[in-house]
Amino acid sequence: MSPVDTLRTAGPPSKPERADAARNRSAILDAADGLFRSTASPDGVTMEDIARAAGVGKGTLFRRFGDRTGLVRAVFAAQSADLSRRISAGPPPLGPGGDPRERVAAIVDALVVLKVENRHLSAVVEGGLIGGRLVDSPSYQALKGLLAGELTHVVGAAHAAYTADALIGCVRADVLHRALDDGLSPRRLRNQVSAYVDRVLRP
């Protein structure tokens, strides 16, 4: 998972949640997000803290999410769900059917906003992969495939895959967070990434 959890590959249809289970899940995600935002790192929040805030048993958290990393990933997925829908089926420029150059730029910009606004989660999500290989995660490959498909019409098929990798690289959580730590404001960071993307995609 990554910025890239924004695009998740669809699996088989899941059984509808019971109403009480859906309420518990929503309460857990809301409680976890609030606690994660209030501390410098999600590692400072225990599963017991989250269970208490959500009004559920600690065992419920472990059964549903496995561990803290699983819960962080679920919270980030909830935060990115609206963007995922807009990219998959919304109107241009984020959604399909518009100018490829504008769509790529819009997607990259939206990822910057998502990851800066969810700074407390995004670095943990990207760093918590098995083996630590972001590029091997299904969500990374899904995003790369989407961007490369659009970029074929912009930079040509021979350069599309690597250009997609380069653009995803500029919105890695650790890259964005280092820029913020070095004093760049979120607005200036967003502008600088947009300027870089414009240079890459310029005819």
Secondary structure, 3 states (H helix, E strand, C coil): CCHHHHCCCCCCCCCCCCHHHHHHHHHHHHHHHHHHHCCCCHHHCCHHHHHHHHCCCHHHHHHHHCCHHHHHHHHHHHHHHHHHHHHHHCCCCCCCCCCHHHHHHHHHHHHHHHHHHCHHHHHHHHHCCHHHCHHHCHHHHHHHHHHHHHHCCCCCHHHHHHHHHHHHHCCCHHHHHHHHHCCCCHHHHHHHHHHHHHHHHCC
